[in-house]
Amino acid sequence: MEEMTDKVHNHDRVRMLVQYISCLFLQEGKQLVRVNQDTRLTYRVVDVRTPASQAIFRLRSEINYKFIDFLRSEGFVGINTPKLMGGSSEGGAAVFRLDYKGKPACLAQSPQLHKQMSICGDFMRVYEIGPVFRAEDSYTHRHLCEFTGLDAEMVIREHYSEVMDVVDKLFVALFYHLTKNCKEELEAVSRQFPLPPLKYSEVTLRLTFEEGVQMLKEAGIEVDPFGDLNTKTEKKLGALVREKYDTDFYMLHRYPLAIRPFYTMPCYDDPNYSNSFDVFLRGEEIISGGQRIHDPVLLEERAKACGIDVDSISSYLDSFKYGAWRHGGFGVGLDRVVMLFCNLDNIRKATIFTRDPKRLAP
């Protein structure tokens, strides 16, 4: 009986601590008291008991559910791809390398290669939800070393805009679902964080990369027409788009080929550009996608040109030699979607247990 009483008392203490943490975010006269984010992440089990955190992760669960529900209704098949790989899937050096029974290996930067191999295997439309690993030393508000990816790949009949059509319908349905069915959660988030209503249209705005660059130039911001947008220019373009088109959600397509992964299909009318796109929410990128190269000769040439060790991805390259559909797809950063939909200032608030360059616990 004494042991049970101690447990009850401990639970009461924890409950009082949670209430105290919740109160720290409330207005005390004119002073707003805050808890350091590192402290919150260290004591995450307690922190997630607060009403706002509970709401954030319930919203995250709904996004997971709607992603699967929508894609299943569109004929997509769920797959699970390996996270241990013999070589890089994206190029560059941002991979976690490890020893695999005496052989060099790395953690998957993306399910990209296996998604495409599944399309080569006649699955036609596939999706996956799983962990993604990036070894970048990025200490920003929106980068993690491990995050959750929502990925899809599909056969293209005529044009890569078919992939953008799926993204369009998926996210319009998602935003409608969250707004209609998660009012209590959104209200709980808004009591702790500023949460302006999300502006989006039933048919998502699409701009070419060149049009986006031109908008920035007209606003007095010089950017490399064949270079990528950084966080600052992304946010500026998002503000310009919101002012001109009254939307927080839009697509930018026909990106310069030089800044896209090796498997990206070049534009037929101008090889300086590619059949690819990014999608932005509240001024920040949440999705990257496009058409993939299905010609094995061109694919190997591009891999070599981008510094990929073709021997390490030989099974991937070989899969196209048996005949391959024209195809494309996209990858969504779930953590970023949650962060930006909830208008949070840091992606760590949208991940229940964070993995970044400095944090490996809890």
C-alpha positions in Angstrom: 0.0 0.0 0.0 2.9 2.4 0.8 4.5 1.7 -2.5 1.2 2.4 -4.4 0.8 5.7 -2.4 4.4 6.8 -3.5 3.5 6.1 -7.1 0.3 8.2 -6.9 2.2 11.0 -5.2 4.9 10.9 -8.0 2.2 11.1 -10.6 0.7 14.1 -8.9 4.1 15.8 -8.8 4.6 15.2 -12.5 1.1 16.5 -13.2 1.8 19.6 -11.2 5.1 20.1 -13.2 3.2 19.8 -16.5 0.8 22.4 -15.3 3.7 24.6 -14.3 5.4 24.3 -17.7 2.1 25.1 -19.4 1.7 28.3 -17.3 5.2 29.4 -18.3 3.9 30.1 -21.8 1.0 32.3 -20.6 1.1 36.0 -20.2 2.2 37.2 -16.7 1.3 40.9 -16.7 3.5 42.3 -19.4 6.2 39.7 -19.3 6.2 36.5 -21.4 8.1 33.7 -19.6 9.7 31.1 -21.8 11.3 27.7 -21.3 14.6 27.1 -23.2 14.0 24.8 -26.1 17.0 22.6 -25.2 15.5 22.1 -21.8 12.1 21.1 -23.4 13.8 18.6 -25.7 15.9 17.1 -22.8 12.7 16.6 -20.7 10.6 15.7 -23.8 8.5 13.1 -22.0 7.2 15.9 -19.7 7.1 18.6 -22.4 4.8 16.6 -24.7 2.2 16.5 -22.0 1.4 20.2 -22.5 -1.8 20.9 -24.5 0.0 22.6 -27.4 2.5 19.7 -27.8 -0.3 17.1 -27.6 -2.2 19.0 -30.3 0.9 19.3 -32.6 1.5 15.6 -32.5 -2.1 14.7 -33.0 -2.1 17.0 -36.1 1.0 15.2 -37.3 -0.8 11.9 -36.9 -3.7 13.2 -39.0 -1.3 14.3 -41.8 0.2 10.7 -41.8 -3.3 9.3 -42.0 -4.5 11.6 -44.8 -1.4 11.0 -46.8 -2.0 7.2 -46.8 -5.8 7.5 -47.2 -5.6 9.9 -50.2 -2.9 8.0 -52.1 -4.6 4.6 -51.6 -7.8 6.2 -53.1 -5.6 7.2 -56.1 -4.4 3.6 -56.7 -1.0 3.9 -54.9 0.5 0.8 -53.2 2.4 1.1 -49.9 6.0 -0.2 -49.9 8.9 -0.4 -47.4 12.4 0.2 -48.7 15.7 -0.6 -47.0 17.5 2.1 -45.0 20.9 0.4 -45.3 22.5 1.0 -48.7 25.8 0.3 -50.4 26.0 3.8 -51.8 24.6 7.3 -51.8 21.2 7.9 -53.2 21.4 11.7 -53.6 25.1 12.4 -54.3 27.3 14.6 -52.2 29.0 13.8 -48.9 26.1 14.2 -46.5 25.7 10.5 -45.6 26.1 8.5 -42.5 28.7 5.9 -43.4 29.1 2.6 -41.5 30.6 -0.8 -41.7 28.2 -3.5 -42.9 29.8 -6.9 -42.2 33.1 -5.7 -43.5 31.7 -3.8 -46.4 31.2 0.0 -46.7 27.5 1.1 -46.4 25.5 4.1 -45.5 22.1 5.1 -44.1 19.6 6.0 -46.8 19.3 9.7 -47.7 16.0 8.9 -49.5 13.9 5.9 -50.7 14.3 7.4 -54.2 16.3 4.6 -55.9 14.1 1.8 -54.6 10.9 3.7 -55.4 12.0 3.9 -59.0 13.0 0.2 -59.0 9.5 -0.6 -57.8 8.0 1.3 -60.7 10.3 -0.7 -63.0 8.7 -3.7 -61.4 5.3 -2.7 -62.7 3.8 -1.4 -59.5 2.8 1.7 -61.4 2.1 3.8 -58.3 3.8 3.5 -54.9 4.2 5.4 -51.6 6.2 5.1 -48.4 6.4 6.7 -45.0 9.8 6.2 -43.4 12.9 7.7 -41.8 15.4 9.7 -43.9 19.0 10.3 -42.8 21.2 13.3 -43.7 24.6 13.8 -42.1 24.7 17.6 -42.8 26.1 19.8 -40.1 23.1 22.1 -40.5 22.1 24.0 -37.3 19.1 25.8 -38.8 15.5 26.0 -37.7 14.4 23.6 -40.4 17.1 20.9 -40.8 17.5 17.6 -39.0 19.8 14.6 -39.2 16.9 12.2 -39.1 13.4 13.1 -40.3 10.3 11.4 -41.6 9.7 11.3 -45.3 6.4 10.9 -47.1 7.3 9.7 -50.6 5.4 8.7 -53.7 6.4 7.6 -57.2 4.2 7.0 -60.3 4.1 6.2 -64.0 3.8 9.3 -66.2 1.6 9.0 -69.3 2.4 12.2 -71.0 3.9 15.0 -68.9 5.5 15.5 -65.5 2.6 17.9 -64.6 0.7 14.7 -63.8 2.8 14.4 -60.7 2.1 18.0 -59.7 -1.6 17.3 -60.2 -1.4 14.5 -57.5 0.5 16.8 -55.1 -2.1 19.6 -55.8 -5.1 17.4 -55.0 -3.4 15.7 -52.0 -2.5 18.9 -50.2 -5.8 20.7 -50.9 -7.5 17.6 -49.4 -5.1 17.6 -46.5 -5.5 21.2 -45.6 -9.3 20.9 -45.9 -9.3 17.8 -43.6 -7.2 19.5 -40.9 -9.1 22.7 -41.0 -12.5 20.9 -40.8 -11.8 18.0 -38.4 -9.0 19.3 -36.1 -10.4 22.5 -34.7 -9.7 21.6 -31.1 -6.1 20.8 -31.9 -5.6 24.0 -33.9 -7.1 26.0 -31.1 -4.7 24.4 -28.6 -1.7 25.3 -30.8 -3.0 28.9 -31.2 -3.1 29.4 -27.5 0.7 29.0 -27.3 1.9 29.9 -30.7 0.7 32.6 -33.2 -1.3 30.7 -35.9 -2.7 32.8 -38.7 -5.2 31.0 -41.0 -3.5 29.2 -43.9 -4.3 30.7 -47.3 -4.6 28.3 -50.2 -6.7 27.9 -53.3 -8.6 24.9 -54.7 -6.3 24.8 -57.7 -2.7 25.4 -56.5 -0.7 28.2 -58.1 2.2 27.0 -60.4 5.1 29.3 -61.4 8.2 28.5 -63.4 11.5 28.9 -61.7 12.3 31.7 -64.2 9.0 33.5 -63.2 10.0 33.2 -59.5 13.5 34.7 -60.3 11.9 37.5 -62.2 9.6 38.3 -59.2 12.6 38.6 -57.0 14.5 40.8 -59.4 11.5 43.1 -59.7 11.6 43.4 -55.9 15.3 44.4 -56.1 16.8 41.0 -55.1 19.5 39.7 -57.4 19.6 35.9 -57.6 21.6 33.5 -59.7 19.1 32.4 -62.5 20.7 28.9 -62.5 21.4 28.6 -58.8 19.2 27.4 -55.9 17.2 29.6 -53.6 18.4 30.0 -50.1 16.1 30.3 -47.0 16.1 34.1 -47.2 15.1 34.3 -50.9 12.5 31.5 -50.4 10.8 33.5 -47.6 11.0 36.7 -49.7 9.4 35.0 -52.7 6.8 33.5 -50.5 5.9 37.0 -49.2 5.7 38.3 -52.8 3.5 35.4 -53.9 1.2 35.9 -50.9 0.9 39.6 -51.7 0.3 39.1 -55.4 -1.7 35.8 -55.5 -3.1 35.6 -51.9 -1.8 32.1 -51.2 0.6 30.5 -48.7 0.9 27.4 -50.8 2.4 27.2 -54.3 4.6 25.3 -56.7 7.8 26.3 -58.5 8.8 24.2 -61.4 11.3 23.9 -64.3 14.3 24.1 -61.9 17.9 24.5 -63.3 19.2 21.0 -64.0 22.6 21.8 -62.3 21.0 22.0 -58.9 18.9 18.8 -59.1 19.8 15.2 -58.3 21.4 13.0 -60.9 18.3 11.1 -61.7 16.3 14.2 -62.7 15.0 14.4 -66.3 16.3 17.4 -68.3 13.8 19.5 -70.1 13.4 18.5 -73.8 13.3 22.0 -75.0 16.2 23.4 -72.9 18.7 21.1 -71.2 19.7 23.9 -68.8 16.4 23.2 -67.0 14.7 20.1 -65.7 11.3 18.5 -65.4 11.2 19.1 -61.7 9.5 21.2 -59.0 9.5 22.3 -55.4 6.4 23.1 -53.3 6.4 25.9 -50.7 4.3 26.4 -47.6 4.3 29.8 -45.7 7.5 30.7 -47.7 9.5 27.6 -47.1 10.1 24.4 -49.2 8.3 21.3 -48.0 8.3 19.1 -51.2 10.8 18.3 -53.9 9.8 16.2 -57.0 9.8 15.8 -60.7 10.3 13.4 -63.6 13.1 10.8 -63.4 15.4 9.6 -66.1 14.2 6.2 -67.4 16.8 5.8 -70.1 19.7 3.6 -68.6 22.4 5.2 -70.8 21.5 8.8 -69.9 21.0 7.8 -66.2 24.5 6.4 -65.9 26.0 9.4 -67.7 24.3 11.7 -65.3 25.3 9.7 -62.3 29.0 9.8 -63.3 28.7 13.6 -64.0 27.4 14.1 -60.5 30.2 12.2 -58.9 28.2 9.1 -58.0 30.1 5.8 -57.8 28.1 3.8 -60.4 29.4 0.5 -59.0 27.7 1.2 -55.7 24.3 1.6 -57.4 24.7 -1.0 -60.1 21.5 -2.9 -59.2 19.6 0.3 -59.5 21.0 1.1 -62.9 20.5 -2.5 -64.1 16.8 -2.4 -63.3 16.2 0.1 -66.1 17.8 -2.2 -68.7 14.8 -4.5 -68.6 12.5 -1.7 -69.8 11.3 1.2 -67.7 8.2 3.3 -67.7 8.3 7.1 -67.8 7.9 8.0 -64.2 8.2 10.7 -61.6 7.4 11.4 -58.0 7.9 13.5 -54.9 9.3 13.5 -51.4 7.6 15.4 -48.5 9.3 16.4 -45.3 6.6 15.6 -42.8 8.4 17.5 -40.0 8.5 20.6 -42.1 4.8 20.3 -43.1 3.9 20.1 -39.4 6.2 23.0 -38.5 4.9 25.3 -41.2 1.2 24.3 -41.1 1.3 25.1 -37.3 3.4 28.2 -38.0 6.1 27.0 -35.5 9.5 28.7 -35.4 11.5 25.6 -35.2 11.2 22.1 -36.7 12.3 20.5 -33.3 8.8 21.5 -32.0 7.3 19.2 -34.7 9.5 16.1 -33.9 8.7 14.2 -30.8 12.3 13.0 -30.3 14.8 15.2 -32.2 18.0 14.0 -34.0 20.2 16.9 -35.0 24.0 17.4 -35.1 24.0 17.9 -31.3 21.3 15.7 -30.1 21.2 11.9 -29.8 19.0 11.6 -26.7 16.4 11.0 -25.4 
